[in-house]
């Protein structure tokens, strides 16, 4: 093993360790030259049974057992050990030699020779005065720093990953740098355009401010009315929402009936109407006396209405319409799909609606009479001329 120096208390017979386990002794220490500089050469006597365990790139250091104790050779496994092992002729290079007391004293002496003792004393005195009375705060600062480190240490793996990703981020910015520079160049052009149109821009902003003030005044004055209008629309919207299935059903039924109705009335040509007209003449009545029966019945009914009065008027609450329809899709009002042979069983919708004819299911004279519309009521309580 070669080292820059052997140290003060390094003698033949000092132990050699590998990962803390003693595996041999230092056989001999001699002086040699390496790269034109004096160096120490160590002949290590390692037990042969350990040679197959030590990689060729093993780390070698000269360490001391204590501050004033003897030194020994410490071999440690590297982070990435080589598959090749050491042999009897392998030359190791010691990475470091433990700092010794004489070296420390020599360093301190060289520093002391360059420092003025009076100035050093004044500096130390000023430092002592500035720190006087701050021991508790300084101790608390150390405690706080320790708490910060306790929080930071668990996050160090993530911090290392983030730092490693900075390289990928730098590559991304490097790839995007042409686009970024183009953006900056375009921003310069845009800034010059805005500067050239500064007066127009000021006028536009003033106009926008005026428009905003006008709109604010309008909504301030008309706000209550708008709120009232929106509130009044709520019942209407709720009613439309309630009857939306019926509205949809009505529209769909109109569309479905448009085709047959148009074909029956005119064939969708826009100008013709299909009609079936029959001429009824006196000769027809003579040829077919039976056809006169509806005509005579109609005339008799008209005369009876004039004399006997019109049908009974609408009376509340006897004639209120029924609202008993049921059986829509899912039990709710609405439209079923188009009826086809695949829709089985056929849907059922009970239309129990309309005006009740009860109790007017018997023969009676109508009221009011037709003459009452001209001269008022002649029987019973008099009324004004309607």
GIQUITA-V273579 format. One record per backbone hydrogen bond with DSSP energy under -0.5 kcal/mol. CO is the residue of the C=O (numbers start at 1). NH is the residue of the N-H. E is the energy in kcal/mol with one decimal. If there is no record, write none. Layout:
CO_NH_E + CO_NH_E
//
This chain:
1_42_-3.3 + 2_94_-2.9 + 3_40_-2.9 + 7_10_-0.5 + 8_10_-0.7 + 9_71_-3.1 + 11_14_-1.9 + 14_26_-2.5 + 15_73_-1.9 + 16_23_-3.1 + 16_24_-1.2 + 17_75_-2.9 + 18_21_-1.5 + 21_18_-2.9 + 23_47_-2.8 + 24_16_-2.4 + 25_27_-0.7 + 25_45_-3.4 + 26_13_-2.8 + 28_43_-3.0 + 30_41_-3.2 + 32_39_-3.0 + 34_37_-1.6 + 37_34_-3.4 + 39_32_-2.7 + 40_3_-2.1 + 41_30_-2.5 + 42_44_-0.7 + 43_27_-3.1 + 43_28_-1.2 + 44_46_-0.9 + 45_25_-2.1 + 47_50_-2.0 + 48_51_-1.1 + 48_52_-0.5 + 50_53_-1.6 + 50_54_-0.6 + 51_54_-0.8 + 51_86_-0.5 + 53_55_-0.6 + 54_86_-1.9 + 55_58_-1.2 + 59_76_-2.2 + 60_95_-3.2 + 61_63_-0.6 + 61_74_-3.2 + 62_98_-2.5 + 63_72_-2.5 + 70_65_-2.1 + 72_63_-2.1 + 72_74_-0.5 + 73_17_-2.6 + 73_75_-0.5 + 74_61_-2.2 + 75_19_-3.2 + 76_59_-2.5 + 78_81_-0.5 + 84_56_-2.6 + 87_90_-1.3 + 90_92_-0.6 + 92_2_-2.8 + 92_94_-0.6 + 93_60_-0.5 + 96_62_-2.3 + 100_104_-2.3 + 101_105_-3.0 + 102_106_-2.4 + 103_107_-2.2 + 104_108_-2.6 + 105_109_-2.7 + 106_110_-2.1 + 107_111_-2.0 + 108_112_-2.7 + 109_113_-1.9 + 110_114_-0.6 + 111_114_-0.8 + 111_115_-0.6 + 112_115_-0.6 + 116_120_-2.6 + 117_121_-2.5 + 118_122_-2.4 + 119_123_-2.6 + 120_124_-2.7 + 121_125_-2.5 + 122_126_-2.7 + 123_127_-2.4 + 124_128_-2.4 + 125_129_-2.6 + 126_130_-2.4 + 127_131_-1.5 + 128_132_-0.7 + 129_132_-0.7 + 131_134_-1.8 + 134_138_-3.1 + 135_139_-2.6 + 136_140_-2.4 + 137_141_-2.5 + 138_142_-2.1 + 139_143_-2.2 + 140_144_-2.9 + 141_145_-2.8 + 142_146_-2.2 + 143_147_-2.1 + 144_148_-2.4 + 145_149_-2.4 + 146_150_-2.0 + 147_151_-1.5 + 148_152_-2.3 + 149_153_-3.0 + 150_154_-0.7 + 152_155_-1.4 + 153_156_-1.5 + 155_159_-2.4 + 156_160_-2.9 + 157_161_-2.1 + 158_162_-2.5 + 159_163_-2.5 + 160_164_-2.4 + 161_165_-1.9 + 162_166_-0.8 + 163_166_-0.7 + 163_167_-0.5 + 164_167_-0.9 + 164_168_-0.6 + 165_169_-2.4 + 166_170_-2.7 + 167_171_-2.2 + 168_172_-2.2 + 169_173_-2.5 + 170_174_-2.4 + 171_175_-2.5 + 172_176_-2.1 + 173_177_-0.7 + 174_177_-0.6 + 176_180_-2.3 + 177_181_-2.8 + 178_182_-2.3 + 179_183_-2.3 + 180_184_-2.3 + 181_185_-2.6 + 182_186_-2.7 + 183_187_-2.4 + 184_188_-1.9 + 185_189_-1.9 + 186_190_-2.6 + 187_191_-2.6 + 188_192_-2.3 + 189_193_-2.3 + 190_194_-2.6 + 191_195_-2.4 + 192_196_-2.3 + 193_197_-2.0 + 195_198_-1.1 + 197_201_-2.5 + 198_202_-2.5 + 199_203_-2.5 + 200_204_-2.5 + 201_205_-2.5 + 202_206_-2.6 + 203_207_-2.7 + 204_208_-2.5 + 205_209_-2.4 + 206_210_-2.6 + 207_211_-2.8 + 208_212_-2.5 + 209_213_-2.4 + 210_214_-2.6 + 211_215_-2.9 + 212_216_-2.6 + 213_217_-2.5 + 214_218_-2.6 + 215_219_-2.7 + 216_220_-2.1 + 217_221_-2.2 + 218_222_-3.0 + 219_223_-1.2 + 222_226_-2.6 + 223_227_-2.8 + 224_228_-2.5 + 225_229_-2.9 + 226_230_-2.6 + 227_231_-2.5 + 228_232_-2.5 + 229_233_-1.4 + 230_234_-0.6 + 231_234_-0.8 + 231_235_-0.6 + 232_236_-0.7 + 233_237_-2.9 + 234_238_-2.7 + 235_239_-2.5 + 236_240_-2.7 + 237_241_-2.4 + 238_242_-2.3 + 239_243_-2.2 + 241_244_-0.7 + 243_247_-2.4 + 244_248_-2.6 + 245_249_-2.4 + 246_250_-2.8 + 247_251_-2.3 + 248_252_-2.6 + 249_253_-2.6 + 250_254_-2.4 + 251_255_-2.2 + 252_256_-2.6 + 253_257_-2.4 + 254_258_-1.1 + 255_259_-0.7 + 256_260_-0.6 + 257_261_-2.2 + 258_262_-2.6 + 259_263_-2.4 + 260_264_-2.1 + 261_265_-2.1 + 262_266_-2.7 + 262_267_-2.5 + 262_268_-0.8 + 265_274_-4.0 + 266_269_-0.9 + 273_275_-0.5 + 278_280_-0.5 + 279_281_-0.6 + 281_285_-1.6 + 282_286_-2.2 + 283_287_-2.6 + 284_288_-2.3 + 288_291_-1.3 + 289_292_-1.7 + 290_293_-1.6 + 291_295_-0.6 + 292_296_-2.8 + 293_297_-2.6 + 294_298_-2.1 + 295_299_-2.1 + 296_300_-2.6 + 297_301_-2.4 + 298_302_-2.0 + 299_303_-2.3 + 300_304_-2.4 + 301_305_-2.1 + 302_306_-2.0 + 303_307_-2.3 + 304_308_-3.4 + 305_309_-1.4 + 305_370_-0.5 + 308_366_-0.7 + 310_367_-0.7 + 315_319_-2.7 + 317_320_-1.5 + 320_356_-0.5 + 322_354_-0.8 + 326_350_-2.2 + 328_331_-2.7 + 329_332_-1.4 + 340_343_-1.0 + 342_344_-1.2 + 349_351_-0.6 + 350_326_-1.7 + 350_352_-0.7 + 351_353_-1.9 + 352_324_-1.1 + 354_322_-2.7 + 357_360_-1.6 + 359_361_-2.0 + 367_313_-0.6 + 368_310_-1.8 + 369_372_-0.6 + 369_373_-0.5 + 370_373_-1.2 + 371_374_-1.4 + 371_375_-2.7 + 372_376_-1.2 + 372_386_-0.5
//
